[in-house]
Amino acid sequence: MSAESGAPEVRNLKQMLQYQEKAVVSRMLLKNPSGNVTLFAFDGNEGLSEHTVSHDALVIAVDGRAEISVGGASHALTEGDSLLLPANVPHAVNPIGGFKMLLIMIRGVGQQEGA
């Protein structure tokens, strides 16, 4: 769906968000009380340091490669791969060159945004 019009629209994930020098950029594609879907583009070796969230998430690699650590174990992702990030388990994203990923976060019953 297009966030601007709300009408269904076929879009190419690789082309929806461009890399920016020495930056991590994101674009929210869908947001509602159950969760959200966000597209990320990591330039070079920009990444996300280890952190936790209180709800499950699914990462889908869209372009490039990255090592994603989950609970201390490292996982290599390339285009088309997916990885579950369980709630409350520390994880970090370490791109190897440019990397784009789709992040799907699903809240459990009774969880609110920011929790």
C-alpha positions in Angstrom: 0.0 0.0 0.0 1.1 3.5 -0.5 1.3 5.5 2.7 0.4 8.6 0.8 -2.8 7.4 -0.9 -3.8 4.3 1.1 -4.5 2.5 -2.2 -2.9 -0.8 -3.1 0.2 -0.3 -5.2 3.0 -2.6 -6.4 6.4 -1.2 -5.2 9.9 -2.6 -5.5 11.5 -2.8 -2.0 15.1 -2.3 -3.3 14.0 0.9 -5.1 11.9 2.4 -2.3 14.8 3.6 -0.2 18.2 4.7 -1.3 21.5 4.4 0.6 22.8 7.7 2.1 26.5 8.1 2.8 27.5 7.2 6.4 23.9 6.8 7.5 21.1 4.5 8.4 17.8 5.6 6.8 14.4 4.1 7.3 10.9 4.4 5.8 7.8 3.2 7.7 5.6 1.3 5.2 2.8 0.3 7.6 1.9 1.1 11.1 -1.1 0.1 13.2 -1.8 -1.1 16.8 -0.6 -4.6 16.0 2.8 -3.6 14.8 4.7 -2.0 12.0 6.7 -2.7 8.9 9.8 -0.6 8.2 12.3 -0.6 5.4 16.0 0.2 6.4 19.0 1.0 4.3 22.4 0.8 6.0 25.4 2.5 4.2 28.8 0.9 4.4 29.5 -0.3 7.9 26.7 1.6 9.6 24.6 -0.7 11.8 22.5 -1.0 14.9 24.2 -1.7 18.2 23.0 -4.5 20.5 19.5 -3.8 21.9 16.3 -5.6 22.9 12.6 -5.0 22.2 9.6 -6.3 24.0 8.0 -7.9 21.0 8.9 -10.4 18.2 10.3 -9.1 15.0 11.1 -10.6 11.6 14.0 -9.4 9.4 13.9 -10.0 5.7 17.1 -9.1 3.8 16.3 -7.1 0.7 19.7 -6.2 -0.7 23.4 -6.8 0.3 24.7 -8.8 3.2 24.8 -8.5 7.0 25.7 -10.4 10.1 22.9 -10.2 12.7 23.7 -11.4 16.2 20.8 -12.8 18.3 21.4 -13.8 21.8 25.2 -13.9 21.2 24.9 -16.2 18.1 25.8 -14.7 14.7 23.7 -15.2 11.6 24.7 -14.3 8.0 21.9 -12.9 5.9 21.8 -12.2 2.2 19.1 -11.1 -0.2 15.9 -13.1 0.4 16.9 -14.5 3.8 14.8 -14.0 6.9 15.6 -14.2 10.6 13.3 -14.2 13.6 14.3 -11.8 16.4 12.5 -13.1 19.6 11.2 -10.6 22.1 13.5 -9.6 24.9 16.6 -11.3 23.3 19.6 -8.9 22.6 20.3 -8.5 18.9 22.5 -6.3 16.7 22.8 -5.6 12.9 26.2 -5.4 11.4 26.1 -4.8 7.6 28.9 -5.9 5.3 28.8 -3.1 2.8 25.4 -1.6 1.9 22.5 -3.6 3.3 18.7 -3.1 3.0 16.2 -5.0 5.2 12.5 -5.1 5.9 11.7 -5.2 9.6 8.3 -6.5 10.6 7.5 -6.0 14.3 4.4 -7.7 15.8 3.1 -6.8 19.2 1.6 -9.3 21.5 -1.9 -9.0 23.1 -1.8 -6.1 25.5 1.5 -4.7 24.3 1.6 -1.0 23.4 3.9 1.0 21.1 7.1 1.9 22.9 6.8 -1.0 25.3 
